[in-house]
Amino acid sequence: MRIPTAFACVTALGLIALAPFAIAQQAMDHSKMGHHTTDPHRALTTAVAAPTRTPANVLRDKYRHPVETLSFFGVTPEQTVVEFSPGAGWYTEILAPLLKDHGTYYAAQEPGKGFDKLKAKLTATPEIYGKAKLIPWPDTGIPANSVDTVLTFRNVHNMVMDGNEAASFQAFFAMLKPGGTLGIVDHRLLEARDTALEKSSGYLKVSTVRRLAEAAGFKYVGASEVNANSKDTADWAKGVWTLPPSLTNGETDKAKYLGIGESDRMTLKFVKPAK
């Protein structure tokens, strides 16, 4: 059947007139979807590039590789994330803004070990950290099976030196949802070295960290070399603190240690098996 020319023209004009409304409706539909349309990588790079970060912390990105590290661990803006022992808040400056709108960020810090200092940092700028939750460790009050990701950066060696590593890994396992991720970064000791050095040097063997995690019930997923540093021989008389940022030798051989950079680090990912 042939459509009259006049009718076809009217129909075409009607469709043209309706086009802006259709586009507007489509935009509204996308906005209602909220964070589900958020590109995790873009959100992460935005958080890392935020001008609110401390300039001295930004300078350490070349050693700590936050975008690559958090991407490897699978951190996304809608997750519930617990960071164990964030210290002065280097990663807090990234994670708290990243999770502010659609997720939840817990900073789990031991009282007496920088807790009050971190609390002051968070309360000083509520527009950035107002939704971050600072909680005491180990009595966190976090329900079992409620967390998507647990992260800890350069802290497992402290657990080993303090003798509370087994309890800490068990706590991580309990709070994570089945299928949840444990992400660990720490100073790496060569497997051939004396294990006794783990009690004093600040360095750990990958096999030690894997053993601790697997004993708590975790399954090893894999490793990234993003935080590796082949210049670090990990045999310093004063341990890892010889290197930046600590530089415990002061001005002695400072240029040498700055040339080496921060420590060689393992970056390990584990998962709590799904039931």
N, C-alpha and C positions, 0 to 999 in steps of 0.2 A: 504494500500500500504506500502511495506517495504522500509525504507530509507536506501540507501547504506551506509555501515559502514564508508567508506572514507569520504562521504559527511557529515555524522553526526559528525565525528571527527573535520572536518574543521569548521563546524558551532559552535561547542562547543568552539574551540580555539578562534574563532572570538568574541564570547560573552565574554570570559575571557579577551581578549585584550581590549574590549570596556568598561569593568567595571570601570577602573579608570576614564575614561572620563565621564561616567554617574554619578559617585560619585562627581566629580568636578563640573559638571553642577548643580547637586542638591545643592551643597554648595553655588554656585553662586546665584541660585534661592532664597535660604534662606536669603542670604546677601542683595538681592534686596528688600526683604520684610521689612528690617529695623526694626523700633521699634515695628512693629506688632508682632514680635516673642519674644519681651522682656517679661520676667516674671516680672510682677509688684512687687511681693513680694521680688524677688531677687534684683531687682533694688533698692527697698526701703532699704533693709538690707545693701546693698552695700553703699548707701548714708549715712546711720547712722554709719557705721563702718569706714568711710573715715578718714584717718589720718590728713586731713586738718581741722577737727573740733577742736575748742578750748578745751583743756583738762578739764578745769573747767566746760564747758558745758556737756562734756561726763559724768562727774561724776553725773550729775543730771538725767541721763537717767533712773535711778532706780525709780525716782519719776514721770517722765514725759512720759515714755513709748512711744517713738516716733514711733516705728514700729507698735505697736498695735493700737495706736491712729490714725495714718494716714491710716492704713489698714481699720479701722472701718469707716473712712470718705470716703473711696473709691478712694483715691488719686493715680493716675497712671502717668507714665513718659510723656505721650503725652498730658496731660491736660493743659488748661490755668487756673492758680491758682492765686487768690488774697489773700495775707495775710494782714489783717487789723492790723495796729499798731504792727509791729514786734519788736519794741523797739531796744534792743541791737543786735538782730539778732540770737537768740537761734535757732529758727526753720529755719531761713534763711540759716544757715549753712547746713541744710539737704535738704530743698526744692529747693534752687537755683541749686545745682549740679544735683539733681534728674530730674529737668525739663529742664536742659540746652540744651540737644541735640534734643529733640523732642517736648517739651512743651514750656510754657511761665510762668515765675514767676514774679508777681508784688508785690512789697513791698509798701503798702500804709500807709504812715506815716504822721502825722500832722506836719507841719513846726513848729519849735521851741520846739518840744517834742522828741528830739533825732534824728531828720532828718539829720542834718549835721554829727553827729557821725556815723550813719548808712551809709551815703554816703561815708564817709572816709573808712569805712570797706570794702565796695563793690569795690571802685576804687583802693584800695591798692593791691588787688589780682585779676586782670582781668582774669587770667586763670581759676579762679573758678567762679567769679561773673560777668564776662564781659557781659553776656546776661541777667542778672537780671535787672529788670526795677524798679527803685525807683521813686515813684510818690507821689505828695502831696495829702493829704486828707483834705477836701472832694472833691476838684476839681480835680478828677483823670483823666478826659478825656477818660475814658474807655467807649466804646460804650455799649448801652443797649443790653441785651440778648447775650453777647459775652463770658461769663466766665463759666467754668465748675464747679469750686469749689471756695467758699469763706471760709477762715479759720480765726478764731480769738481765741487767747489763753490768758485767764485771762485778758480780756479787757472789757467785758460787765459790770462788776462792776464799771469801770471807767466811762463808758457811763452814767450809772444810777446816779453816784455821780455828774457828770457834767451836767446832764439834757438833753443830746443829743441822748438818746437811740432810740427814735422813728425815727428820721431822719437817723440815722446810719443803722438801720434795713431796712428802705425803700431803702436806697442806695444799700445795699447788694442785695435786691430783684431785683432792676432794672438792675443791671449789670449781674446777672446770666441768663444763658440760661434756657428756660423751661426744667425742669428735672434736673437742676443743684443743687448742694449740698451746704448747709451752715453747717459748722462744728464748734462747740463751746465747749471750755473747760473753766471752771471757778470755783472759790471757792464756795463750797456748804454750804448753811445755812439750818438748819433743818426747815421743814415746820411749826412746832409748835412755832418757835421763832418769836419775834416781827419784823414785816416787816420794821420798822423804822431803824433797824440795817443795812439794805442794803445801807443806805446813809452814813455810817461811818465805817463799819467793814471790807469792802472788800469782804464780803460773800453775796451770792444771793440765793434765793430759786429757785429750779427748776421750780416751777410754774410761777415765775416771768419771767424767760427767755422764757419759752414756750409762755406765754401771749404776750410778746414783738414780738417774731418771728411770731406767728400766726396772730397778728394784722397787720403785714406787708404783710401777704399773704402766708406765708410759711406753709407747712404741716409737722407735727412732724413725724419722721420716727422711732426713737428709741434712747436708751441710752446704754452706756457701763459703766461698773464699773472698767475699767482698771486703772483709775486714782483716785480711791477711797482710803481713808486712815481713817480707823476706830479709829485711835489713836487721831485724831484731833477732839476736842470737839467744836471748832468754837465759843468759848465764851471768848476769850482773851481780856484783858482790852485795848490793843493797836491793836486789830483787827488781821487780817491775817498776818500782817507784824511782829507779834511777832515770828512767825515760820521762819525757813530757807526758802529761802536764805536771807531774810532781817535781821532777828534777831535784831529787834529794841531795845531790852533790853540790848544789848551788852553782857557783860560777866555774867550778872545776870541770873541765871538758864539756862545758855547756854546749858549745857549738857542735861538738861531735854528737851529742845526744839529740840535739834538735835536728841534726842532719839525718839521724836514724828515724826520728818521728815516734809516734805512739806505738804501743806494743803490737806484736803479732797476735791476732785474736781468732779464736774459733767462733763460728756462727752456726748454731745447731738448732734444728727444729724437731720437736716431738709432738705426738698426738695422744690424747686419752682415747683408748679404743672405744668405739661405739658398742653399746650393749646389744 
